[in-house]
Amino acid sequence: PAPSEPPAGGPAAAGAPGEPARRGTPKARAMTRAAARHAAPFLLWIGVMLVGQLMHLTPSTATEEAASVDLLSDAGLYAVRTVLALGALALLRPWRHHPGAFRPAHVLPALAVGAAVFALWALPGAAFWEGLCPWGGGRDLARAAAESEALWSPRATGWPLFAVHLLGSGVAIAFAEEFFWRAYLLRAVRTPDFLDLPVGAFHAPSFLAVSAVFAAEHGALFAPGLLAGLAYGALFLRTRDVWAACLAHAATNLLLGVYVLATGHWEFW
């Protein structure tokens, strides 16, 4: 009889995808469940954000055509997204498909990658990266910093909501993104039976495509987003450890939060 969950390696053990399981078979259903466990926390995070924008739930979502209903503050909605994403991760446990992935030897390399991405992201200054936007233009950085400070600084939100924001950035979205972009999508773009592909199999088109879409998610900060995606992806493939990618991403985001608080570069927050 077919196993209830697909193995983390199978016909595609050599790194090339095999024939996908036929729709409706036990293996196909198991792969669909595995895909949902990897993708749902991140999609929930994005979905709640989009609902907030479309329904004008927070003050920052008001437009000339539609006033905000002010159901929640922006920090309050971020707290809701944080709780929902952490709850989805805890409930779905996508790490069940990566048994034995974590290695203590990967902690230091992961922290080093996370710190390097932070340095690339923040230390050269926002103006440096704005000049590398592929579509030109760029934000008014002083205005972006002032608007973000008014929404996210502890003076505006209070320290409890700021701490939840830091938790959301440093844990909830960092982990949700790595299970989605690296552990799932990096292989799923090649085959729906993504768990059949070995974690460390390098495929240049999918690696570059996923990194580029990850960068596009970061809007005007496309350039550092691309470097971050390449770095986290390379770490994931090199270590074959999704937890290493999660830890690196978390380190970057937590360092960025401390940096923003210490320097006032709220345009990064």
Secondary structure by P-SEA (a helix, b strand, c coil): cccccccccccccccccccccccccaaaaaaaaaaaaacaaaaaaaaaaaaaaaaccccccccccccccccccaaaaaaaaaaaaaaaaaaacccccccccccccaaaaaaaaaaaaaaacccccaaaaaaacccccccaaaaaaaaaaaccccccccaaaaaaaaaaaacaaaaaaaaccccccccccccccccccccccccaaaaaaaaaaaaaaaccaaaaaaaaaaaaaaaaaacccaaaaaaaaaaaaaaaaaaaaaccccccc
